Amino acid sequence: MTLQKIKSIQGKDEYILLPIAVYHTLKDQIEKELTVYEADQDAEQAYVPFVLEDYVDNPVALARIKAGITQEQLAQRLGVSQALAQIERRSNITNKMLERASNAIHRV
């Protein structure tokens, strides 16, 4: 007897078609496993809190967002044009820029 496998879009085995006689023989065991599987799926879909650091890598952008100010406001405080968007897109920020941004963010 061969079992037919149904694959997911990613190409992994996702379902198996069983002959009905095999299903009836294994029904209790299958239902127990499905209950555990569904409980695991519910746990995985539980609320996951939003953590800004998971989405924003740039420390200047992160500090600005946490301070609740716009790019335009920070640019004014830094005395630069709207080029702040370019600073926030950089992957490497100098310590000098971090210090300037921190001082500007905390200035009221």
FIVEX-604513 format. One record per residue (C-alpha): residue number from 0; residue in three letters; x, y, z. Coordinates in steps of 0.5 Angstrom, whole numbers, plus 500, padded with zeros to 3 digits. Layout:
// FIVEX-604513
<node n="NUM" res="ALA" x="X" y="Y" z="Z"/>
...
***
This chain:
// FIVEX-604513
<node n="0" res="MET" x="500" y="500" z="500"/>
<node n="1" res="THR" x="503" y="507" z="498"/>
<node n="2" res="LEU" x="500" y="513" z="502"/>
<node n="3" res="GLN" x="499" y="519" z="497"/>
<node n="4" res="LYS" x="503" y="526" z="500"/>
<node n="5" res="ILE" x="500" y="533" z="499"/>
<node n="6" res="LYS" x="506" y="538" z="499"/>
<node n="7" res="SER" x="505" y="545" z="501"/>
<node n="8" res="ILE" x="507" y="551" z="497"/>
<node n="9" res="GLN" x="514" y="551" z="500"/>
<node n="10" res="GLY" x="515" y="543" z="497"/>
<node n="11" res="LYS" x="514" y="540" z="504"/>
<node n="12" res="ASP" x="510" y="534" z="506"/>
<node n="13" res="GLU" x="504" y="537" z="509"/>
<node n="14" res="TYR" x="498" y="532" z="508"/>
<node n="15" res="ILE" x="497" y="525" z="507"/>
<node n="16" res="LEU" x="491" y="521" z="504"/>
<node n="17" res="LEU" x="490" y="515" z="508"/>
<node n="18" res="PRO" x="485" y="509" z="506"/>
<node n="19" res="ILE" x="479" y="509" z="510"/>
<node n="20" res="ALA" x="480" y="503" z="513"/>
<node n="21" res="VAL" x="487" y="505" z="516"/>
<node n="22" res="TYR" x="484" y="512" z="518"/>
<node n="23" res="HIS" x="479" y="508" z="522"/>
<node n="24" res="THR" x="484" y="503" z="525"/>
<node n="25" res="LEU" x="488" y="509" z="528"/>
<node n="26" res="LYS" x="482" y="514" z="529"/>
<node n="27" res="ASP" x="483" y="515" z="536"/>
<node n="28" res="GLN" x="491" y="516" z="536"/>
<node n="29" res="ILE" x="490" y="521" z="530"/>
<node n="30" res="GLU" x="485" y="525" z="534"/>
<node n="31" res="LYS" x="489" y="525" z="540"/>
<node n="32" res="GLU" x="495" y="528" z="536"/>
<node n="33" res="LEU" x="491" y="533" z="532"/>
<node n="34" res="THR" x="489" y="536" z="539"/>
<node n="35" res="VAL" x="496" y="537" z="541"/>
<node n="36" res="TYR" x="498" y="539" z="534"/>
<node n="37" res="GLU" x="492" y="544" z="535"/>
<node n="38" res="ALA" x="494" y="547" z="542"/>
<node n="39" res="ASP" x="501" y="548" z="539"/>
<node n="40" res="GLN" x="498" y="552" z="533"/>
<node n="41" res="ASP" x="494" y="556" z="538"/>
<node n="42" res="ALA" x="500" y="557" z="542"/>
<node n="43" res="GLU" x="504" y="560" z="536"/>
<node n="44" res="GLN" x="499" y="564" z="534"/>
<node n="45" res="ALA" x="498" y="567" z="541"/>
<node n="46" res="TYR" x="499" y="575" z="542"/>
<node n="47" res="VAL" x="506" y="577" z="541"/>
<node n="48" res="PRO" x="508" y="584" z="543"/>
<node n="49" res="PHE" x="511" y="589" z="538"/>
<node n="50" res="VAL" x="518" y="591" z="540"/>
<node n="51" res="LEU" x="520" y="597" z="536"/>
<node n="52" res="GLU" x="528" y="594" z="536"/>
<node n="53" res="ASP" x="526" y="588" z="532"/>
<node n="54" res="TYR" x="524" y="593" z="526"/>
<node n="55" res="VAL" x="528" y="599" z="527"/>
<node n="56" res="ASP" x="536" y="598" z="526"/>
<node n="57" res="ASN" x="538" y="605" z="526"/>
<node n="58" res="PRO" x="539" y="608" z="533"/>
<node n="59" res="VAL" x="538" y="615" z="531"/>
<node n="60" res="ALA" x="531" y="613" z="528"/>
<node n="61" res="LEU" x="530" y="609" z="534"/>
<node n="62" res="ALA" x="531" y="614" z="539"/>
<node n="63" res="ARG" x="527" y="619" z="535"/>
<node n="64" res="ILE" x="521" y="615" z="534"/>
<node n="65" res="LYS" x="521" y="613" z="542"/>
<node n="66" res="ALA" x="522" y="620" z="543"/>
<node n="67" res="GLY" x="516" y="622" z="539"/>
<node n="68" res="ILE" x="518" y="627" z="534"/>
<node n="69" res="THR" x="518" y="627" z="527"/>
<node n="70" res="GLN" x="524" y="627" z="522"/>
<node n="71" res="GLU" x="523" y="634" z="521"/>
<node n="72" res="GLN" x="523" y="636" z="528"/>
<node n="73" res="LEU" x="530" y="633" z="529"/>
<node n="74" res="ALA" x="533" y="636" z="523"/>
<node n="75" res="GLN" x="531" y="643" z="526"/>
<node n="76" res="ARG" x="534" y="641" z="532"/>
<node n="77" res="LEU" x="540" y="638" z="529"/>
<node n="78" res="GLY" x="540" y="644" z="524"/>
<node n="79" res="VAL" x="540" y="640" z="518"/>
<node n="80" res="SER" x="536" y="640" z="512"/>
<node n="81" res="GLN" x="531" y="634" z="511"/>
<node n="82" res="ALA" x="537" y="630" z="510"/>
<node n="83" res="LEU" x="536" y="626" z="516"/>
<node n="84" res="ALA" x="532" y="621" z="512"/>
<node n="85" res="GLN" x="539" y="619" z="509"/>
<node n="86" res="ILE" x="542" y="619" z="516"/>
<node n="87" res="GLU" x="536" y="614" z="518"/>
<node n="88" res="ARG" x="537" y="610" z="512"/>
<node n="89" res="ARG" x="545" y="609" z="514"/>
<node n="90" res="SER" x="547" y="602" z="517"/>
<node n="91" res="ASN" x="553" y="605" z="520"/>
<node n="92" res="ILE" x="552" y="611" z="525"/>
<node n="93" res="THR" x="558" y="615" z="528"/>
<node n="94" res="ASN" x="559" y="616" z="535"/>
<node n="95" res="LYS" x="559" y="623" z="534"/>
<node n="96" res="MET" x="552" y="623" z="530"/>
<node n="97" res="LEU" x="549" y="619" z="536"/>
<node n="98" res="GLU" x="551" y="624" z="541"/>
<node n="99" res="ARG" x="549" y="630" z="537"/>
<node n="100" res="ALA" x="542" y="626" z="535"/>
<node n="101" res="SER" x="541" y="624" z="543"/>
<node n="102" res="ASN" x="543" y="631" z="545"/>
<node n="103" res="ALA" x="538" y="634" z="540"/>
<node n="104" res="ILE" x="532" y="629" z="542"/>
<node n="105" res="HIS" x="533" y="631" z="549"/>
<node n="106" res="ARG" x="533" y="638" z="548"/>
<node n="107" res="VAL" x="526" y="641" z="549"/>
***
